[in-house]
């Protein structure tokens, strides 16, 4: 044998066999990155559906005909992936068994047929998550929205011209589905078992999204579950009958751990696959990425299930790096997400109050209702921001923003600051791009930093809306420091009008306090509170002002 033949033979012998089970974000990120790092590896992708790489976040917009052509959802095809990356992509193929001892997977077409055995050196699991269906009579009539095939079924249903639809579940995907069905001229009802839409938000911000749904003709039912599904609609736990010729279930997903369990891989406390910092499973030659795995959480020594495409993409890339011997770092998930509901945008990052209270984590709250850009520039619109931080070290624990234009910009800044460990008061020092069409000289993010600085270092003590009844019962006087016209249009019951510009004079006719002060959004309230402090009075500012109070009260009174 010639020396060149020996070299060629050696190359063949050292080629690694890597199998990726599941495509879309995590699986395809791993497969394509592996190819870029290793030109000789044999890489096989097994995908159970008919599409290996598609934009599942775009599915609701295909249902709503905003995205017209199904082909526009397909990011890559098996043919293109083979041409560019020499990937062996098997669609409509399922894995029936993982033989860890022999390093083999057994596969066959989803339509049935002969089982084929493939050998692997490394295996990457990316089976994703399965949409949940309520275990109730008629649940087989429910559509789900997880794959291109799911979306195509709904589009076919719409083509039969149903007039009414029920969306079960008011999370991110459920609200996107509801909006897009309404855009198809359907009468839509959203049914949510919890007490509010968008459970990721706190109630006083979620109610703003619910109001936007109602403004656009969508009926919202909270605090009730569907017990039966019929051809004409659904029956709820309270006996109500809701008409819906089309019923879409969007009640969440669960990790598809079927293969992991059959292969005796360790699972985490939330039912996902347990992985280490390199995304290795309990088998050192098997990795797992995406919606199926438990992610380390940014807050607390715990893990969580975070079904987000960007997290899956990042994990796929890191796994490929680790397999190929490159430094591979892991980072905790902070769960940043955003949704548009008609003209309202809602975004969140980190934890909300409910989760922080559940683990007993100390926190303080900053609320603001600024304009998205300079108020004097045409088109300015307000947004509502809520920031949660640790009172001891200033660590940002979570944030939520609801509004219109500019919400995405603010949540991304806050998510970046949170990931970087920037203390909350340092937000005041961020040098952000400013011109009147885009922001204000003091960006809303800077304002959150100033306000947090005041709260954290004792310059201004605030009151949360839920604390008001107890304080008033204890003898605190509630001062409305807005204008008489604002007070006439609506005020907090029991409040005394004392406009901030005449507050010094008004004190001659008031008692000696202590005072809870409020204005529209908190800014004039802060001015009044510091003045009262300077004059020797005990005073606290209502956090977020009258606007937050009204949202809080509306959320509490919202019918379930």
Buried (B, 14 or more C-beta within 10 A) or exposed (E): EEEEEEEEEEEEEEEBBBBBBBBBBBBBBBBBBBBEBBEEBBBBBBBBBEBBBBBBBBBBBBBBEEBEEBEEBBBBBBEBBEEEBEBBBBBEBBBEBBEBEEBBBBBBBEEEEEEEEBEBBBBBBBBBBBBBBBEBEBBEBBBBBBBBEBBBBBBEBBEEEBEBBBBBBBBBBBBBBBBBBBBBEBBBBBBBBBBBBBBBBBBBBBBBBBBBBEEBEBBBBBBBBBBBBBEEBBBBEEEEEBBBBBBBBBBBBBBBBEBBEEBEBEBBEBEBBBBEEBBBBBBEEBBBBBBBBBBBBBBBEBBBBBBBBEBBBBBBBBBBBBBBEEEBEBBBBBBBBBBBBBEBBBBBBBBBBEBBEEEEBEBBBBBBBBBBBBEEBEEBEBBBBBBBBBEEEBBBBBBBBBBBBBBEBBBBBBBBBBBEEBBBBBBBEBEBEBEBEBBBEBBBBBBBBBBBBBBBEEBBBBBBBEBBEEBBEEEBBBBBBBBEEBBEEEBBEEBBBBBBEEBEEBBEEBEEBBBBBBBBBBBBBBBBBBBBBEEEBEBBBBBBBBBBBBBBBBBEEBEE
